[in-house]
């Protein structure tokens, strides 16, 4: 969930066992990418589509695209920007948006890369779609791999599901803790990993009692009526 959670776990484990060493505490995104690297061939250790990298590339691309009709809204926003502060802020915001799409809307990015729009979306995709396509092409021009999370999920899952033995390099077990929610694609990737290694999900229980003992009041009333009937 955070580096603070990792530090707390490290200190708590060391207090309980006397030592806590050789334990890795990656965040979900970096963990999933590390699994891509271990399972799939020719995947770089660092994605060319991380937020920082995308931000700097977008700062280069946006000025080149502003004269296009699709970018009229952005062109108006970037007027009176002599110190490029607005450009930096817009590039960072767009990079953060694309980073979320990589996790939650990989299907949108797949269509945008082929030059198609997503049916039913608002006007925002009028500039987002060509900007993403330009970002992918510019990344390729720089000699960087086109691989990103959105186009690796399915390949990763299919590779694990078709493997008859555990791919080399995978950890023997993984513990997921301190996280209240995970994107669907992460859960699918973890499910595929679970066919070869141990996956432990640890969640905070908001109830002091055992959930299995909790019964519906109507069901309990029915049981009570049945018991009374048998007692006479």
C-alpha positions as CSV (number, residue, x, y, z in Angstrom):
1,X,0.0,0.0,0.0
2,X,2.8,2.4,0.9
3,X,6.5,2.5,1.8
4,X,5.3,3.4,5.4
5,X,3.4,0.1,5.6
6,X,6.6,-1.7,4.4
7,X,8.7,-0.1,7.1
8,X,6.1,-0.9,9.8
9,X,6.0,-4.6,8.7
10,X,9.8,-4.8,8.6
11,X,10.1,-3.4,12.2
12,X,7.2,-5.5,13.5
13,X,8.7,-8.7,12.1
14,X,12.1,-7.9,13.5
15,X,10.7,-7.2,16.9
16,X,8.7,-10.5,16.9
17,X,11.4,-12.8,15.4
18,X,14.6,-10.9,16.3
19,X,15.5,-10.3,12.7
20,X,13.7,-9.6,9.4
21,X,15.9,-9.8,6.3
22,X,15.8,-10.6,2.6
23,X,12.1,-9.6,2.4
24,X,10.9,-7.6,-0.6
25,X,8.0,-5.2,-0.1
26,X,7.0,-4.0,-3.6
27,X,3.9,-2.0,-4.4
28,X,1.3,-3.8,-6.6
29,X,2.3,-2.1,-9.9
30,X,6.0,-2.8,-9.5
31,X,5.3,-6.3,-8.3
32,X,3.1,-7.1,-11.4
33,X,5.8,-5.6,-13.7
34,X,8.5,-7.7,-12.0
35,X,6.4,-10.8,-12.7
36,X,6.1,-9.8,-16.3
37,X,9.9,-9.6,-16.5
38,X,10.3,-13.1,-14.9
39,X,7.7,-14.9,-16.9
40,X,7.8,-13.2,-20.4
41,X,10.9,-12.9,-22.7
42,X,12.5,-9.6,-23.7
43,X,10.6,-7.5,-21.2
44,X,12.7,-4.6,-19.8
45,X,13.2,-4.2,-16.1
46,X,11.6,-0.8,-16.2
47,X,8.6,0.2,-18.3
48,X,9.0,2.9,-20.9
49,X,5.5,3.9,-19.9
50,X,5.9,4.7,-16.3
51,X,4.5,8.1,-15.2
52,X,7.8,10.0,-15.1
53,X,8.9,8.8,-18.5
54,X,5.5,9.6,-20.0
55,X,5.4,13.1,-18.5
56,X,8.7,14.1,-20.2
57,X,7.7,12.6,-23.5
58,X,4.4,14.4,-23.4
59,X,6.1,17.7,-22.8
60,X,7.9,17.1,-26.1
61,X,4.8,15.9,-28.0
62,X,2.2,18.3,-26.9
63,X,3.7,21.5,-28.5
64,X,3.9,19.6,-31.8
65,X,0.2,18.6,-31.7
66,X,-1.4,21.8,-30.5
67,X,-2.2,23.1,-34.0
68,X,-4.4,20.1,-34.7
69,X,-8.1,20.7,-34.4
70,X,-8.5,17.8,-31.9
71,X,-6.2,19.8,-29.5
72,X,-8.1,23.1,-29.6
73,X,-9.1,22.9,-25.9
74,X,-5.5,22.2,-24.8
75,X,-4.2,25.0,-27.1
76,X,-6.4,27.5,-25.3
77,X,-5.2,26.2,-21.9
78,X,-1.5,26.5,-22.8
79,X,-1.7,30.2,-23.9
80,X,0.4,32.6,-21.9
81,X,2.8,29.9,-20.8
82,X,6.2,31.4,-21.2
83,X,7.8,29.5,-18.3
84,X,6.2,26.2,-19.5
85,X,4.7,25.6,-16.1
86,X,1.3,24.9,-17.6
87,X,2.8,22.5,-20.1
88,X,4.6,20.6,-17.3
89,X,1.4,20.4,-15.2
90,X,-0.7,19.3,-18.2
91,X,1.9,16.7,-19.2
92,X,2.0,15.3,-15.7
93,X,-1.7,15.2,-15.4
94,X,-2.1,13.4,-18.7
95,X,0.7,10.9,-17.8
96,X,-1.2,10.2,-14.5
97,X,-4.4,9.7,-16.5
98,X,-2.7,7.3,-18.9
99,X,-1.2,5.4,-16.0
100,X,-4.6,4.8,-14.6
101,X,-5.9,3.7,-18.0
102,X,-3.0,1.2,-18.2
103,X,-4.5,-0.5,-15.1
104,X,-8.3,0.1,-15.3
105,X,-9.0,0.7,-19.1
106,X,-6.4,-1.3,-21.1
107,X,-9.1,-2.0,-23.7
108,X,-9.4,1.8,-24.4
109,X,-5.7,2.1,-25.0
110,X,-5.7,-0.9,-27.3
111,X,-8.3,0.7,-29.5
112,X,-6.6,4.1,-29.5
113,X,-3.3,2.6,-30.6
114,X,-5.0,1.3,-33.7
115,X,-6.5,4.7,-34.4
116,X,-10.0,3.9,-33.4
117,X,-12.2,5.7,-30.8
118,X,-14.1,4.0,-28.1
119,X,-17.9,4.1,-28.6
120,X,-19.8,5.9,-25.9
121,X,-17.0,7.9,-24.5
122,X,-17.2,11.7,-24.1
123,X,-15.4,14.4,-26.0
124,X,-12.2,14.1,-23.9
125,X,-11.1,11.1,-26.0
126,X,-11.0,13.4,-29.1
127,X,-7.5,14.5,-27.9
128,X,-6.6,11.7,-25.5
129,X,-6.8,9.0,-28.3
130,X,-4.4,10.7,-30.7
131,X,-2.1,11.8,-27.9
132,X,-1.8,8.2,-26.7
133,X,-1.2,7.0,-30.2
134,X,1.5,9.7,-30.7
135,X,3.1,8.7,-27.3
136,X,3.3,5.0,-28.4
137,X,4.9,5.9,-31.7
138,X,7.3,8.4,-30.2
139,X,8.4,5.8,-27.7
140,X,9.1,3.4,-30.6
141,X,11.1,6.2,-32.4
142,X,13.3,6.5,-29.3
143,X,14.2,2.9,-29.6
144,X,12.3,1.9,-26.5
145,X,10.1,-1.2,-26.3
146,X,6.4,-0.7,-26.9
147,X,5.5,-3.1,-24.1
148,X,3.3,-1.7,-21.3
149,X,1.0,-3.2,-18.7
150,X,-2.1,-2.9,-21.0
151,X,-0.7,-5.0,-23.8
152,X,1.0,-7.6,-21.4
153,X,-1.7,-8.7,-19.1
154,X,-3.4,-11.2,-21.4
155,X,-0.1,-12.5,-22.7
156,X,1.1,-13.0,-19.1
157,X,-2.1,-14.8,-18.0
158,X,-2.1,-17.1,-21.1
159,X,1.5,-18.0,-20.6
160,X,1.0,-19.0,-17.0
161,X,-2.3,-20.9,-17.7
162,X,-0.7,-22.9,-20.5
163,X,2.5,-23.7,-18.5
164,X,2.7,-27.2,-17.2
165,X,5.5,-26.4,-14.8
166,X,6.3,-23.3,-12.7
167,X,8.3,-20.8,-14.7
168,X,11.8,-20.3,-13.3
169,X,12.5,-17.3,-11.2
170,X,9.1,-17.0,-9.6
171,X,8.9,-16.6,-5.8
172,X,7.7,-19.6,-3.9
173,X,5.0,-17.6,-2.1
174,X,3.6,-14.1,-2.0
175,X,1.7,-12.2,0.8
176,X,-0.6,-9.3,-0.1
177,X,-1.5,-7.1,2.8
178,X,-2.5,-3.6,3.7
179,X,-4.5,-3.2,0.5
180,X,-8.3,-2.6,0.6
181,X,-8.9,-3.0,-3.2
182,X,-7.1,-4.3,-6.3
183,X,-7.9,-3.6,-10.0
184,X,-9.6,-6.5,-11.8
185,X,-6.6,-7.1,-14.1
186,X,-4.3,-7.5,-11.0
187,X,-6.6,-10.1,-9.5
188,X,-6.6,-12.0,-12.8
189,X,-2.9,-11.9,-12.9
190,X,-2.7,-13.1,-9.3
191,X,-5.1,-15.9,-10.1
192,X,-2.9,-17.1,-12.9
193,X,0.2,-16.9,-10.6
194,X,-1.7,-18.9,-8.0
195,X,-1.7,-21.9,-10.3
196,X,2.1,-22.2,-9.7
197,X,2.9,-20.4,-6.4
198,X,1.3,-19.7,-3.1
199,X,-0.7,-16.4,-3.0
200,X,-1.8,-15.3,0.5
201,X,-4.3,-12.4,0.7
202,X,-4.4,-10.8,4.2
203,X,-7.3,-8.4,4.9
204,X,-8.3,-6.4,8.0
205,X,-11.4,-7.9,9.6
206,X,-13.8,-5.1,10.7
207,X,-15.7,-7.5,13.0
208,X,-14.5,-9.0,16.3
209,X,-16.6,-12.1,15.8
210,X,-16.2,-15.1,13.4
211,X,-18.1,-14.2,10.2
212,X,-19.1,-17.8,9.7
213,X,-21.3,-17.6,12.9
214,X,-23.2,-14.6,11.6
215,X,-26.7,-15.8,10.5
216,X,-29.6,-14.0,8.9
217,X,-32.3,-13.0,11.5
218,X,-35.0,-14.6,9.4
219,X,-33.1,-17.8,9.2
220,X,-32.5,-17.8,13.0
221,X,-36.3,-17.2,13.6
222,X,-37.1,-20.1,11.4
223,X,-34.7,-22.3,13.4
224,X,-36.2,-21.1,16.7
225,X,-39.7,-21.9,15.5
226,X,-38.6,-25.4,14.4
227,X,-37.0,-26.1,17.8
228,X,-40.1,-25.0,19.6
229,X,-42.2,-27.3,17.4
230,X,-40.0,-30.3,18.2
231,X,-40.0,-29.5,21.9
232,X,-43.7,-30.1,22.3
